[in-house]
Amino acid sequence: MRLSTFRATAAMALTALLLTACGPTIYLAKDFRNYAPTHKMVAILPADVTMELRPNQAKKTTVEQQRAVEAKSGLDFQEKIYAWLLRRGQQRGYTVTFQDVRQTDARLRESGIPFTELRTHTPQELAKILGVDAVLTTSVRTTKPMSDGAAVAVGLIAGAWGATNQANITVNIHEASAGTLLWKYDYVAAGSVFSSPETIVDALMRNASKKFPYTPKS
């Protein structure tokens, strides 16, 4: 399978989610308000994306190709979440600013840490490298991406996922000093319609916006 074709397939798989599974589970640390006043800057890391391919797709795809697509998808999620937070921040007036993802990625490259190895480092380590007060991490786990027939149709028609397809998505925010988990958002998405990366992130974060940290008390 050509890398470009696999990228297109993966992009469709990640942008074809219809969030119809169980609702999100949101956790906010009870002592969050003790940390919030001291936080000024939050960094958004590239997402950790893992795709479980169908057997036929796995045979045609090298490990290198799959890892390359997962890494590219991780950067796409990072960029879309950053854009979403900037837009929503203008409406809600978050008490923190979000580090430009280009600066985040540049500092990570300068540190010599590959994006694929970010999860081997603690939130404290990464926050120190990035010079921020907290880090936002995202993990995306997809199972049974679209069928080979749908993959062929990429770019021509909207491919559909089977009823058993799903994506498990988790967003965490850890503070810098001790790596304490401040906020956790879990979502299980299933089903499919054609969509865009912006639509996915908006659907994921919209329902959690009222409980998103760093929002001024009403």
Contacts in CASP RR format, 6 or more apart in sequence:
PFRMAT RR
TARGET T0000
AUTHOR 0000-0000-0000
METHOD contacts of the structure
MODEL  1
MRLSTFRATAAMALTALLLTACGPTIYLAKDFRNYAPTHKMVAILPADVT
MELRPNQAKKTTVEQQRAVEAKSGLDFQEKIYAWLLRRGQQRGYTVTFQD
VRQTDARLRESGIPFTELRTHTPQELAKILGVDAVLTTSVRTTKPMSDGA
AVAVGLIAGAWGATNQANITVNIHEASAGTLLWKYDYVAAGSVFSSPETI
VDALMRNASKKFPYTPKS
1 57 0 8 1.000
1 60 0 8 1.000
1 61 0 8 1.000
1 65 0 8 1.000
3 65 0 8 1.000
3 68 0 8 1.000
3 69 0 8 1.000
5 151 0 8 1.000
5 154 0 8 1.000
6 61 0 8 1.000
6 65 0 8 1.000
6 66 0 8 1.000
6 69 0 8 1.000
7 68 0 8 1.000
7 69 0 8 1.000
7 72 0 8 1.000
8 151 0 8 1.000
8 154 0 8 1.000
8 155 0 8 1.000
9 57 0 8 1.000
9 145 0 8 1.000
9 146 0 8 1.000
9 151 0 8 1.000
9 154 0 8 1.000
10 51 0 8 1.000
10 69 0 8 1.000
10 70 0 8 1.000
10 72 0 8 1.000
10 73 0 8 1.000
10 145 0 8 1.000
11 73 0 8 1.000
11 76 0 8 1.000
11 154 0 8 1.000
12 146 0 8 1.000
12 150 0 8 1.000
12 151 0 8 1.000
12 154 0 8 1.000
12 155 0 8 1.000
12 159 0 8 1.000
12 194 0 8 1.000
13 51 0 8 1.000
13 142 0 8 1.000
13 145 0 8 1.000
13 146 0 8 1.000
13 161 0 8 1.000
14 49 0 8 1.000
14 73 0 8 1.000
14 76 0 8 1.000
14 77 0 8 1.000
14 140 0 8 1.000
14 142 0 8 1.000
14 167 0 8 1.000
14 197 0 8 1.000
14 200 0 8 1.000
15 194 0 8 1.000
15 195 0 8 1.000
15 196 0 8 1.000
15 197 0 8 1.000
15 199 0 8 1.000
15 200 0 8 1.000
16 146 0 8 1.000
16 158 0 8 1.000
16 159 0 8 1.000
16 160 0 8 1.000
16 161 0 8 1.000
16 192 0 8 1.000
16 193 0 8 1.000
16 194 0 8 1.000
16 195 0 8 1.000
17 167 0 8 1.000
17 189 0 8 1.000
17 190 0 8 1.000
17 191 0 8 1.000
17 192 0 8 1.000
17 195 0 8 1.000
17 200 0 8 1.000
17 203 0 8 1.000
18 189 0 8 1.000
18 190 0 8 1.000
18 191 0 8 1.000
18 192 0 8 1.000
18 193 0 8 1.000
18 195 0 8 1.000
19 187 0 8 1.000
19 189 0 8 1.000
19 203 0 8 1.000
19 204 0 8 1.000
20 189 0 8 1.000
20 190 0 8 1.000
20 191 0 8 1.000
21 166 0 8 1.000
21 187 0 8 1.000
21 188 0 8 1.000
21 189 0 8 1.000
21 190 0 8 1.000
21 191 0 8 1.000
22 188 0 8 1.000
23 187 0 8 1.000
23 188 0 8 1.000
23 207 0 8 1.000
24 185 0 8 1.000
24 186 0 8 1.000
24 187 0 8 1.000
24 204 0 8 1.000
24 207 0 8 1.000
24 208 0 8 1.000
25 184 0 8 1.000
25 185 0 8 1.000
25 186 0 8 1.000
25 187 0 8 1.000
26 183 0 8 1.000
26 184 0 8 1.000
26 185 0 8 1.000
26 186 0 8 1.000
26 208 0 8 1.000
26 211 0 8 1.000
27 181 0 8 1.000
27 183 0 8 1.000
27 184 0 8 1.000
27 185 0 8 1.000
28 182 0 8 1.000
28 183 0 8 1.000
28 211 0 8 1.000
28 213 0 8 1.000
29 35 0 8 1.000
29 180 0 8 1.000
29 181 0 8 1.000
29 182 0 8 1.000
29 183 0 8 1.000
32 182 0 8 1.000
32 183 0 8 1.000
32 213 0 8 1.000
35 134 0 8 1.000
35 175 0 8 1.000
35 180 0 8 1.000
35 182 0 8 1.000
36 95 0 8 1.000
36 213 0 8 1.000
36 214 0 8 1.000
37 95 0 8 1.000
38 133 0 8 1.000
39 95 0 8 1.000
39 96 0 8 1.000
39 133 0 8 1.000
39 134 0 8 1.000
39 175 0 8 1.000
39 214 0 8 1.000
40 96 0 8 1.000
40 97 0 8 1.000
40 133 0 8 1.000
41 96 0 8 1.000
41 97 0 8 1.000
41 98 0 8 1.000
41 99 0 8 1.000
41 131 0 8 1.000
41 132 0 8 1.000
41 133 0 8 1.000
42 96 0 8 1.000
42 97 0 8 1.000
42 98 0 8 1.000
42 99 0 8 1.000
42 132 0 8 1.000
42 133 0 8 1.000
42 134 0 8 1.000
42 135 0 8 1.000
42 136 0 8 1.000
42 173 0 8 1.000
42 214 0 8 1.000
43 98 0 8 1.000
43 99 0 8 1.000
43 104 0 8 1.000
43 126 0 8 1.000
43 127 0 8 1.000
43 130 0 8 1.000
43 131 0 8 1.000
43 132 0 8 1.000
43 134 0 8 1.000
43 135 0 8 1.000
43 136 0 8 1.000
44 78 0 8 1.000
44 81 0 8 1.000
44 82 0 8 1.000
44 85 0 8 1.000
44 98 0 8 1.000
44 99 0 8 1.000
44 101 0 8 1.000
44 104 0 8 1.000
44 135 0 8 1.000
44 136 0 8 1.000
45 78 0 8 1.000
45 104 0 8 1.000
45 108 0 8 1.000
45 118 0 8 1.000
45 126 0 8 1.000
45 135 0 8 1.000
45 136 0 8 1.000
45 137 0 8 1.000
45 138 0 8 1.000
46 71 0 8 1.000
46 74 0 8 1.000
46 75 0 8 1.000
46 77 0 8 1.000
46 78 0 8 1.000
46 105 0 8 1.000
46 115 0 8 1.000
46 118 0 8 1.000
47 73 0 8 1.000
47 74 0 8 1.000
47 75 0 8 1.000
47 76 0 8 1.000
47 77 0 8 1.000
47 78 0 8 1.000
47 81 0 8 1.000
47 137 0 8 1.000
47 138 0 8 1.000
47 139 0 8 1.000
47 140 0 8 1.000
48 74 0 8 1.000
48 118 0 8 1.000
48 119 0 8 1.000
48 137 0 8 1.000
48 138 0 8 1.000
48 139 0 8 1.000
48 140 0 8 1.000
49 70 0 8 1.000
49 71 0 8 1.000
49 73 0 8 1.000
49 74 0 8 1.000
49 77 0 8 1.000
49 139 0 8 1.000
49 140 0 8 1.000
49 142 0 8 1.000
50 70 0 8 1.000
50 139 0 8 1.000
50 140 0 8 1.000
50 141 0 8 1.000
50 142 0 8 1.000
51 66 0 8 1.000
51 69 0 8 1.000
51 70 0 8 1.000
51 73 0 8 1.000
51 142 0 8 1.000
51 145 0 8 1.000
52 141 0 8 1.000
52 142 0 8 1.000
52 143 0 8 1.000
52 144 0 8 1.000
52 145 0 8 1.000
53 61 0 8 1.000
53 66 0 8 1.000
53 145 0 8 1.000
54 144 0 8 1.000
54 145 0 8 1.000
54 147 0 8 1.000
54 148 0 8 1.000
56 148 0 8 1.000
57 145 0 8 1.000
57 148 0 8 1.000
57 151 0 8 1.000
67 116 0 8 1.000
71 115 0 8 1.000
71 116 0 8 1.000
73 140 0 8 1.000
74 115 0 8 1.000
74 138 0 8 1.000
74 140 0 8 1.000
75 105 0 8 1.000
75 115 0 8 1.000
76 197 0 8 1.000
77 138 0 8 1.000
77 140 0 8 1.000
77 197 0 8 1.000
77 201 0 8 1.000
78 101 0 8 1.000
78 104 0 8 1.000
78 105 0 8 1.000
78 138 0 8 1.000
79 101 0 8 1.000
80 197 0 8 1.000
80 198 0 8 1.000
80 200 0 8 1.000
80 201 0 8 1.000
81 136 0 8 1.000
81 138 0 8 1.000
81 171 0 8 1.000
81 201 0 8 1.000
81 205 0 8 1.000
82 98 0 8 1.000
82 100 0 8 1.000
82 101 0 8 1.000
83 198 0 8 1.000
83 201 0 8 1.000
84 198 0 8 1.000
84 201 0 8 1.000
84 202 0 8 1.000
84 205 0 8 1.000
85 94 0 8 1.000
85 98 0 8 1.000
85 205 0 8 1.000
86 98 0 8 1.000
88 94 0 8 1.000
88 205 0 8 1.000
88 209 0 8 1.000
88 212 0 8 1.000
92 209 0 8 1.000
92 215 0 8 1.000
92 216 0 8 1.000
93 215 0 8 1.000
93 216 0 8 1.000
94 214 0 8 1.000
94 215 0 8 1.000
95 214 0 8 1.000
95 215 0 8 1.000
95 216 0 8 1.000
96 133 0 8 1.000
96 134 0 8 1.000
96 214 0 8 1.000
99 130 0 8 1.000
99 132 0 8 1.000
104 130 0 8 1.000
105 115 0 8 1.000
107 129 0 8 1.000
107 130 0 8 1.000
107 131 0 8 1.000
108 115 0 8 1.000
108 118 0 8 1.000
108 126 0 8 1.000
108 129 0 8 1.000
108 130 0 8 1.000
111 129 0 8 1.000
113 121 0 8 1.000
113 129 0 8 1.000
118 126 0 8 1.000
118 137 0 8 1.000
119 137 0 8 1.000
122 179 0 8 1.000
123 134 0 8 1.000
123 135 0 8 1.000
123 137 0 8 1.000
123 174 0 8 1.000
123 175 0 8 1.000
123 176 0 8 1.000
123 179 0 8 1.000
124 176 0 8 1.000
124 177 0 8 1.000
124 178 0 8 1.000
124 179 0 8 1.000
126 135 0 8 1.000
127 133 0 8 1.000
127 134 0 8 1.000
127 135 0 8 1.000
127 174 0 8 1.000
127 175 0 8 1.000
127 176 0 8 1.000
127 179 0 8 1.000
128 176 0 8 1.000
131 176 0 8 1.000
132 176 0 8 1.000
133 175 0 8 1.000
133 176 0 8 1.000
134 173 0 8 1.000
134 174 0 8 1.000
134 175 0 8 1.000
134 176 0 8 1.000
134 182 0 8 1.000
135 173 0 8 1.000
135 174 0 8 1.000
135 176 0 8 1.000
136 171 0 8 1.000
136 172 0 8 1.000
136 173 0 8 1.000
137 171 0 8 1.000
137 172 0 8 1.000
137 173 0 8 1.000
137 174 0 8 1.000
138 169 0 8 1.000
138 170 0 8 1.000
138 171 0 8 1.000
138 172 0 8 1.000
139 168 0 8 1.000
139 169 0 8 1.000
139 170 0 8 1.000
140 167 0 8 1.000
140 168 0 8 1.000
140 169 0 8 1.000
141 167 0 8 1.000
141 168 0 8 1.000
141 169 0 8 1.000
142 165 0 8 1.000
142 166 0 8 1.000
142 167 0 8 1.000
143 164 0 8 1.000
143 165 0 8 1.000
143 166 0 8 1.000
143 167 0 8 1.000
144 161 0 8 1.000
144 162 0 8 1.000
144 164 0 8 1.000
144 165 0 8 1.000
145 161 0 8 1.000
145 165 0 8 1.000
146 159 0 8 1.000
146 160 0 8 1.000
146 161 0 8 1.000
146 165 0 8 1.000
146 192 0 8 1.000
147 162 0 8 1.000
150 159 0 8 1.000
150 160 0 8 1.000
150 161 0 8 1.000
153 159 0 8 1.000
158 193 0 8 1.000
158 194 0 8 1.000
159 192 0 8 1.000
159 194 0 8 1.000
160 192 0 8 1.000
160 193 0 8 1.000
161 190 0 8 1.000
161 191 0 8 1.000
161 192 0 8 1.000
162 191 0 8 1.000
162 192 0 8 1.000
163 190 0 8 1.000
163 191 0 8 1.000
165 190 0 8 1.000
165 191 0 8 1.000
165 192 0 8 1.000
166 188 0 8 1.000
166 189 0 8 1.000
166 190 0 8 1.000
166 191 0 8 1.000
167 188 0 8 1.000
167 189 0 8 1.000
167 190 0 8 1.000
168 186 0 8 1.000
168 187 0 8 1.000
168 188 0 8 1.000
169 186 0 8 1.000
169 187 0 8 1.000
169 188 0 8 1.000
169 189 0 8 1.000
169 204 0 8 1.000
170 184 0 8 1.000
170 185 0 8 1.000
170 186 0 8 1.000
170 187 0 8 1.000
171 183 0 8 1.000
171 184 0 8 1.000
171 185 0 8 1.000
171 204 0 8 1.000
171 205 0 8 1.000
172 181 0 8 1.000
172 183 0 8 1.000
172 184 0 8 1.000
172 185 0 8 1.000
173 181 0 8 1.000
173 182 0 8 1.000
173 183 0 8 1.000
173 184 0 8 1.000
173 213 0 8 1.000
174 180 0 8 1.000
174 181 0 8 1.000
174 182 0 8 1.000
175 182 0 8 1.000
182 213 0 8 1.000
183 212 0 8 1.000
183 213 0 8 1.000
185 204 0 8 1.000
185 205 0 8 1.000
185 208 0 8 1.000
187 204 0 8 1.000
189 204 0 8 1.000
205 212 0 8 1.000
209 215 0 8 1.000
END
